[in-house]
Amino acid sequence: MTLENAVRAFAGIMVLVSVALTVWVSPHFVWLTLFVGANLLQSAFTGICPAANMLRKLGFRPGHAA
């Protein structure tokens, strides 16, 4: 799995988990969903992604752009 795919998978998992926590645990978990969305938006404009840095350290390597 490439780094880009891992970042997208991680973001998707975080959104699904945070929505589930919002529904079944506490409505305050909606802040986690908003944080993930805001992080995705800022990384699109700045190119800085903390999740990508973490996953790179875990051994994921960038793929080739199509």
Gaussian input, Z-matrix of N, CA and C with variables (Angstrom, degrees):
# hf/3-21g

backbone

0 1
 N
 C     1     B1
 C     2     B2     1     A1
 N     3     B3     2     A2     1     D1
 C     4     B4     3     A3     2     D2
 C     5     B5     4     A4     3     D3
 N     6     B6     5     A5     4     D4
 C     7     B7     6     A6     5     D5
 C     8     B8     7     A7     6     D6
 N     9     B9     8     A8     7     D7
 C    10    B10     9     A9     8     D8
 C    11    B11    10    A10     9     D9
 N    12    B12    11    A11    10    D10
 C    13    B13    12    A12    11    D11
 C    14    B14    13    A13    12    D12
 N    15    B15    14    A14    13    D13
 C    16    B16    15    A15    14    D14
 C    17    B17    16    A16    15    D15
 N    18    B18    17    A17    16    D16
 C    19    B19    18    A18    17    D17
 C    20    B20    19    A19    18    D18
 N    21    B21    20    A20    19    D19
 C    22    B22    21    A21    20    D20
 C    23    B23    22    A22    21    D21
 N    24    B24    23    A23    22    D22
 C    25    B25    24    A24    23    D23
 C    26    B26    25    A25    24    D24
 N    27    B27    26    A26    25    D25
 C    28    B28    27    A27    26    D26
 C    29    B29    28    A28    27    D27
 N    30    B30    29    A29    28    D28
 C    31    B31    30    A30    29    D29
 C    32    B32    31    A31    30    D30
 N    33    B33    32    A32    31    D31
 C    34    B34    33    A33    32    D32
 C    35    B35    34    A34    33    D33
 N    36    B36    35    A35    34    D34
 C    37    B37    36    A36    35    D35
 C    38    B38    37    A37    36    D36
 N    39    B39    38    A38    37    D37
 C    40    B40    39    A39    38    D38
 C    41    B41    40    A40    39    D39
 N    42    B42    41    A41    40    D40
 C    43    B43    42    A42    41    D41
 C    44    B44    43    A43    42    D42
 N    45    B45    44    A44    43    D43
 C    46    B46    45    A45    44    D44
 C    47    B47    46    A46    45    D45
 N    48    B48    47    A47    46    D46
 C    49    B49    48    A48    47    D47
 C    50    B50    49    A49    48    D48
 N    51    B51    50    A50    49    D49
 C    52    B52    51    A51    50    D50
 C    53    B53    52    A52    51    D51
 N    54    B54    53    A53    52    D52
 C    55    B55    54    A54    53    D53
 C    56    B56    55    A55    54    D54
 N    57    B57    56    A56    55    D55
 C    58    B58    57    A57    56    D56
 C    59    B59    58    A58    57    D57
 N    60    B60    59    A59    58    D58
 C    61    B61    60    A60    59    D59
 C    62    B62    61    A61    60    D60
 N    63    B63    62    A62    61    D61
 C    64    B64    63    A63    62    D62
 C    65    B65    64    A64    63    D63
 N    66    B66    65    A65    64    D64
 C    67    B67    66    A66    65    D65
 C    68    B68    67    A67    66    D66
 N    69    B69    68    A68    67    D67
 C    70    B70    69    A69    68    D68
 C    71    B71    70    A70    69    D69
 N    72    B72    71    A71    70    D70
 C    73    B73    72    A72    71    D71
 C    74    B74    73    A73    72    D72
 N    75    B75    74    A74    73    D73
 C    76    B76    75    A75    74    D74
 C    77    B77    76    A76    75    D75
 N    78    B78    77    A77    76    D76
 C    79    B79    78    A78    77    D77
 C    80    B80    79    A79    78    D78
 N    81    B81    80    A80    79    D79
 C    82    B82    81    A81    80    D80
 C    83    B83    82    A82    81    D81
 N    84    B84    83    A83    82    D82
 C    85    B85    84    A84    83    D83
 C    86    B86    85    A85    84    D84
 N    87    B87    86    A86    85    D85
 C    88    B88    87    A87    86    D86
 C    89    B89    88    A88    87    D87
 N    90    B90    89    A89    88    D88
 C    91    B91    90    A90    89    D89
 C    92    B92    91    A91    90    D90
 N    93    B93    92    A92    91    D91
 C    94    B94    93    A93    92    D92
 C    95    B95    94    A94    93    D93
 N    96    B96    95    A95    94    D94
 C    97    B97    96    A96    95    D95
 C    98    B98    97    A97    96    D96
 N    99    B99    98    A98    97    D97
 C   100   B100    99    A99    98    D98
 C   101   B101   100   A100    99    D99
 N   102   B102   101   A101   100   D100
 C   103   B103   102   A102   101   D101
 C   104   B104   103   A103   102   D102
 N   105   B105   104   A104   103   D103
 C   106   B106   105   A105   104   D104
 C   107   B107   106   A106   105   D105
 N   108   B108   107   A107   106   D106
 C   109   B109   108   A108   107   D107
 C   110   B110   109   A109   108   D108
 N   111   B111   110   A110   109   D109
 C   112   B112   111   A111   110   D110
 C   113   B113   112   A112   111   D111
 N   114   B114   113   A113   112   D112
 C   115   B115   114   A114   113   D113
 C   116   B116   115   A115   114   D114
 N   117   B117   116   A116   115   D115
 C   118   B118   117   A117   116   D116
 C   119   B119   118   A118   117   D117
 N   120   B120   119   A119   118   D118
 C   121   B121   120   A120   119   D119
 C   122   B122   121   A121   120   D120
 N   123   B123   122   A122   121   D121
 C   124   B124   123   A123   122   D122
 C   125   B125   124   A124   123   D123
 N   126   B126   125   A125   124   D124
 C   127   B127   126   A126   125   D125
 C   128   B128   127   A127   126   D126
 N   129   B129   128   A128   127   D127
 C   130   B130   129   A129   128   D128
 C   131   B131   130   A130   129   D129
 N   132   B132   131   A131   130   D130
 C   133   B133   132   A132   131   D131
 C   134   B134   133   A133   132   D132
 N   135   B135   134   A134   133   D133
 C   136   B136   135   A135   134   D134
 C   137   B137   136   A136   135   D135
 N   138   B138   137   A137   136   D136
 C   139   B139   138   A138   137   D137
 C   140   B140   139   A139   138   D138
 N   141   B141   140   A140   139   D139
 C   142   B142   141   A141   140   D140
 C   143   B143   142   A142   141   D141
 N   144   B144   143   A143   142   D142
 C   145   B145   144   A144   143   D143
 C   146   B146   145   A145   144   D144
 N   147   B147   146   A146   145   D145
 C   148   B148   147   A147   146   D146
 C   149   B149   148   A148   147   D147
 N   150   B150   149   A149   148   D148
 C   151   B151   150   A150   149   D149
 C   152   B152   151   A151   150   D150
 N   153   B153   152   A152   151   D151
 C   154   B154   153   A153   152   D152
 C   155   B155   154   A154   153   D153
 N   156   B156   155   A155   154   D154
 C   157   B157   156   A156   155   D155
 C   158   B158   157   A157   156   D156
 N   159   B159   158   A158   157   D157
 C   160   B160   159   A159   158   D158
 C   161   B161   160   A160   159   D159
 N   162   B162   161   A161   160   D160
 C   163   B163   162   A162   161   D161
 C   164   B164   163   A163   162   D162
 N   165   B165   164   A164   163   D163
 C   166   B166   165   A165   164   D164
 C   167   B167   166   A166   165   D165
 N   168   B168   167   A167   166   D166
 C   169   B169   168   A168   167   D167
 C   170   B170   169   A169   168   D168
 N   171   B171   170   A170   169   D169
 C   172   B172   171   A171   170   D170
 C   173   B173   172   A172   171   D171
 N   174   B174   173   A173   172   D172
 C   175   B175   174   A174   173   D173
 C   176   B176   175   A175   174   D174
 N   177   B177   176   A176   175   D175
 C   178   B178   177   A177   176   D176
 C   179   B179   178   A178   177   D177
 N   180   B180   179   A179   178   D178
 C   181   B181   180   A180   179   D179
 C   182   B182   181   A181   180   D180
 N   183   B183   182   A182   181   D181
 C   184   B184   183   A183   182   D182
 C   185   B185   184   A184   183   D183
 N   186   B186   185   A185   184   D184
 C   187   B187   186   A186   185   D185
 C   188   B188   187   A187   186   D186
 N   189   B189   188   A188   187   D187
 C   190   B190   189   A189   188   D188
 C   191   B191   190   A190   189   D189
 N   192   B192   191   A191   190   D190
 C   193   B193   192   A192   191   D191
 C   194   B194   193   A193   192   D192
 N   195   B195   194   A194   193   D193
 C   196   B196   195   A195   194   D194
 C   197   B197   196   A196   195   D195

   B1=1.4428
   B2=1.5295
   B3=1.3101
   B4=1.4553
   B5=1.5317
   B6=1.3047
   B7=1.4615
   B8=1.5229
   B9=1.3195
   B10=1.4642
   B11=1.5222
   B12=1.3329
   B13=1.4645
   B14=1.5207
   B15=1.3243
   B16=1.4575
   B17=1.5314
   B18=1.3245
   B19=1.4659
   B20=1.5208
   B21=1.3284
   B22=1.4670
   B23=1.5174
   B24=1.3337
   B25=1.4623
   B26=1.5319
   B27=1.3311
   B28=1.4631
   B29=1.5308
   B30=1.3287
   B31=1.4683
   B32=1.5254
   B33=1.3161
   B34=1.4567
   B35=1.5146
   B36=1.3220
   B37=1.4629
   B38=1.5230
   B39=1.3241
   B40=1.4675
   B41=1.5273
   B42=1.3337
   B43=1.4590
   B44=1.5272
   B45=1.3310
   B46=1.4641
   B47=1.5236
   B48=1.3222
   B49=1.4650
   B50=1.5219
   B51=1.3273
   B52=1.4573
   B53=1.5257
   B54=1.3234
   B55=1.4663
   B56=1.5292
   B57=1.3285
   B58=1.4658
   B59=1.5236
   B60=1.3269
   B61=1.4659
   B62=1.5227
   B63=1.3251
   B64=1.4609
   B65=1.5262
   B66=1.3226
   B67=1.4662
   B68=1.5261
   B69=1.3449
   B70=1.4572
   B71=1.5210
   B72=1.3223
   B73=1.4699
   B74=1.5256
   B75=1.3222
   B76=1.4618
   B77=1.5256
   B78=1.3247
   B79=1.4681
   B80=1.5273
   B81=1.3187
   B82=1.4665
   B83=1.5289
   B84=1.3314
   B85=1.4614
   B86=1.5265
   B87=1.3310
   B88=1.4617
   B89=1.5276
   B90=1.3230
   B91=1.4623
   B92=1.5223
   B93=1.3222
   B94=1.4588
   B95=1.5280
   B96=1.3192
   B97=1.4673
   B98=1.5237
   B99=1.3112
   B100=1.4665
   B101=1.5253
   B102=1.3211
   B103=1.4589
   B104=1.5273
   B105=1.3312
   B106=1.4692
   B107=1.5295
   B108=1.3274
   B109=1.4611
   B110=1.5201
   B111=1.3272
   B112=1.4654
   B113=1.5286
   B114=1.3262
   B115=1.4469
   B116=1.5209
   B117=1.3342
   B118=1.4676
   B119=1.5310
   B120=1.3197
   B121=1.4616
   B122=1.5247
   B123=1.3286
   B124=1.4643
   B125=1.5188
   B126=1.3391
   B127=1.4607
   B128=1.5253
   B129=1.3223
   B130=1.4662
   B131=1.5250
   B132=1.3331
   B133=1.4529
   B134=1.5281
   B135=1.3328
   B136=1.4604
   B137=1.5160
   B138=1.3410
   B139=1.4563
   B140=1.5222
   B141=1.3267
   B142=1.4647
   B143=1.5251
   B144=1.3331
   B145=1.4568
   B146=1.5264
   B147=1.3304
   B148=1.4658
   B149=1.5353
   B150=1.3192
   B151=1.4682
   B152=1.5290
   B153=1.3330
   B154=1.4641
   B155=1.5243
   B156=1.3318
   B157=1.4660
   B158=1.5231
   B159=1.3338
   B160=1.4612
   B161=1.5352
   B162=1.3373
   B163=1.4634
   B164=1.5321
   B165=1.3212
   B166=1.4690
   B167=1.5252
   B168=1.3341
   B169=1.4654
   B170=1.5301
   B171=1.3338
   B172=1.4668
   B173=1.5218
   B174=1.3488
   B175=1.4557
   B176=1.5121
   B177=1.3293
   B178=1.4615
   B179=1.5193
   B180=1.3074
   B181=1.4678
   B182=1.5188
   B183=1.3446
   B184=1.4594
   B185=1.5249
   B186=1.3374
   B187=1.4623
   B188=1.5082
   B189=1.3032
   B190=1.4645
   B191=1.5183
   B192=1.3243
   B193=1.4649
   B194=1.5205
   B195=1.3147
   B196=1.4794
   B197=1.5122
   A1=107.64
   A2=115.73
   A3=119.85
   A4=110.51
   A5=115.90
   A6=121.53
   A7=111.17
   A8=117.12
   A9=120.95
   A10=111.09
   A11=116.33
   A12=120.03
   A13=111.21
   A14=116.53
   A15=120.54
   A16=111.04
   A17=117.08
   A18=120.36
   A19=110.16
   A20=117.14
   A21=119.66
   A22=111.60
   A23=117.22
   A24=120.76
   A25=110.68
   A26=116.32
   A27=120.81
   A28=110.84
   A29=117.07
   A30=120.91
   A31=110.33
   A32=117.37
   A33=120.65
   A34=112.22
   A35=116.51
   A36=120.40
   A37=110.48
   A38=116.50
   A39=119.95
   A40=111.58
   A41=117.45
   A42=120.53
   A43=110.22
   A44=117.08
   A45=119.89
   A46=111.96
   A47=117.07
   A48=120.27
   A49=110.70
   A50=117.02
   A51=119.54
   A52=111.71
   A53=117.94
   A54=119.94
   A55=109.94
   A56=117.07
   A57=120.24
   A58=110.95
   A59=117.23
   A60=120.60
   A61=111.28
   A62=116.87
   A63=120.90
   A64=110.62
   A65=116.58
   A66=120.69
   A67=111.34
   A68=117.60
   A69=120.10
   A70=115.22
   A71=119.07
   A72=119.16
   A73=110.96
   A74=116.15
   A75=119.64
   A76=109.65
   A77=117.03
   A78=119.57
   A79=113.17
   A80=117.24
   A81=120.26
   A82=112.59
   A83=117.35
   A84=119.96
   A85=112.10
   A86=117.91
   A87=120.14
   A88=109.92
   A89=117.47
   A90=120.79
   A91=111.23
   A92=117.65
   A93=120.70
   A94=110.21
   A95=116.53
   A96=120.68
   A97=110.31
   A98=116.83
   A99=120.92
   A100=111.43
   A101=117.37
   A102=120.83
   A103=111.26
   A104=116.67
   A105=120.40
   A106=109.83
   A107=117.31
   A108=120.83
   A109=112.19
   A110=116.76
   A111=120.27
   A112=111.01
   A113=117.25
   A114=121.00
   A115=110.79
   A116=117.33
   A117=120.56
   A118=110.81
   A119=116.11
   A120=120.34
   A121=111.60
   A122=117.78
   A123=119.23
   A124=111.23
   A125=118.03
   A126=119.00
   A127=111.91
   A128=116.91
   A129=120.14
   A130=110.71
   A131=116.96
   A132=120.73
   A133=113.73
   A134=117.06
   A135=119.36
   A136=113.60
   A137=116.92
   A138=120.68
   A139=112.81
   A140=116.99
   A141=121.45
   A142=108.01
   A143=116.39
   A144=120.99
   A145=109.59
   A146=117.37
   A147=120.12
   A148=112.12
   A149=117.99
   A150=120.36
   A151=110.71
   A152=117.29
   A153=120.40
   A154=110.64
   A155=116.96
   A156=120.04
   A157=110.91
   A158=116.73
   A159=120.91
   A160=110.78
   A161=116.48
   A162=120.22
   A163=111.37
   A164=117.30
   A165=120.46
   A166=110.01
   A167=116.55
   A168=120.65
   A169=111.65
   A170=116.62
   A171=121.22
   A172=112.60
   A173=116.75
   A174=119.56
   A175=116.38
   A176=118.57
   A177=120.26
   A178=109.45
   A179=116.68
   A180=122.08
   A181=110.33
   A182=116.95
   A183=120.33
   A184=111.36
   A185=115.46
   A186=120.92
   A187=110.51
   A188=115.68
   A189=121.76
   A190=109.45
   A191=116.00
   A192=120.06
   A193=109.53
   A194=114.70
   A195=119.90
   A196=110.91
   D1=134.28
   D2=-179.89
   D3=-80.14
   D4=165.05
   D5=179.06
   D6=-59.92
   D7=-42.59
   D8=-178.59
   D9=-62.37
   D10=-43.66
   D11=178.44
   D12=-66.36
   D13=-37.60
   D14=179.27
   D15=-65.36
   D16=-39.11
   D17=178.19
   D18=-64.58
   D19=-44.78
   D20=178.66
   D21=-63.73
   D22=-41.03
   D23=178.68
   D24=-64.60
   D25=-43.12
   D26=179.15
   D27=-61.92
   D28=-44.16
   D29=179.48
   D30=-63.69
   D31=-42.62
   D32=178.90
   D33=-63.20
   D34=-42.52
   D35=178.47
   D36=-64.10
   D37=-42.57
   D38=179.76
   D39=-62.60
   D40=-40.32
   D41=178.84
   D42=-65.24
   D43=-46.10
   D44=-179.89
   D45=-63.59
   D46=-42.38
   D47=178.53
   D48=-64.14
   D49=-43.53
   D50=-177.94
   D51=-67.78
   D52=-35.04
   D53=176.21
   D54=-67.00
   D55=-42.85
   D56=177.80
   D57=-61.47
   D58=-43.07
   D59=177.84
   D60=-64.22
   D61=-36.74
   D62=178.11
   D63=-63.99
   D64=-42.19
   D65=-177.58
   D66=-72.81
   D67=-45.51
   D68=-169.51
   D69=-101.32
   D70=-15.96
   D71=-176.43
   D72=-113.53
   D73=-62.99
   D74=-176.64
   D75=-156.86
   D76=138.66
   D77=177.52
   D78=-63.81
   D79=-14.67
   D80=179.64
   D81=-70.24
   D82=-17.20
   D83=177.78
   D84=-69.13
   D85=-8.26
   D86=175.26
   D87=-60.90
   D88=-24.39
   D89=177.94
   D90=-65.01
   D91=-32.53
   D92=176.26
   D93=-66.44
   D94=-41.58
   D95=176.81
   D96=-60.81
   D97=-44.86
   D98=178.88
   D99=-64.59
   D100=-38.09
   D101=178.29
   D102=-63.25
   D103=-44.34
   D104=179.55
   D105=-62.19
   D106=-44.89
   D107=179.19
   D108=-63.21
   D109=-43.03
   D110=178.97
   D111=-65.33
   D112=-37.46
   D113=178.33
   D114=-65.25
   D115=-41.76
   D116=177.39
   D117=-62.25
   D118=-41.26
   D119=-179.71
   D120=-66.21
   D121=-46.33
   D122=-179.30
   D123=-66.86
   D124=-34.20
   D125=179.86
   D126=-70.29
   D127=-26.53
   D128=176.33
   D129=-66.50
   D130=-33.43
   D131=-177.55
   D132=-92.06
   D133=-31.95
   D134=-175.27
   D135=-101.56
   D136=-22.96
   D137=-176.64
   D138=79.89
   D139=5.14
   D140=179.38
   D141=-101.98
   D142=119.85
   D143=-177.76
   D144=-133.70
   D145=108.08
   D146=179.95
   D147=-58.91
   D148=-36.42
   D149=179.42
   D150=-64.42
   D151=-40.49
   D152=178.93
   D153=-64.64
   D154=-39.64
   D155=177.85
   D156=-63.20
   D157=-42.17
   D158=179.56
   D159=-65.72
   D160=-45.17
   D161=-178.58
   D162=-68.12
   D163=-33.10
   D164=176.39
   D165=-62.76
   D166=-40.67
   D167=178.33
   D168=-67.29
   D169=-24.20
   D170=177.79
   D171=-83.00
   D172=-3.78
   D173=173.66
   D174=111.86
   D175=0.02
   D176=176.94
   D177=-74.72
   D178=139.51
   D179=-178.42
   D180=-114.69
   D181=143.91
   D182=178.00
   D183=-59.21
   D184=145.40
   D185=177.34
   D186=-93.84
   D187=-175.95
   D188=178.44
   D189=-95.51
   D190=130.59
   D191=178.87
   D192=-67.89
   D193=144.60
   D194=-177.93
   D195=-76.41

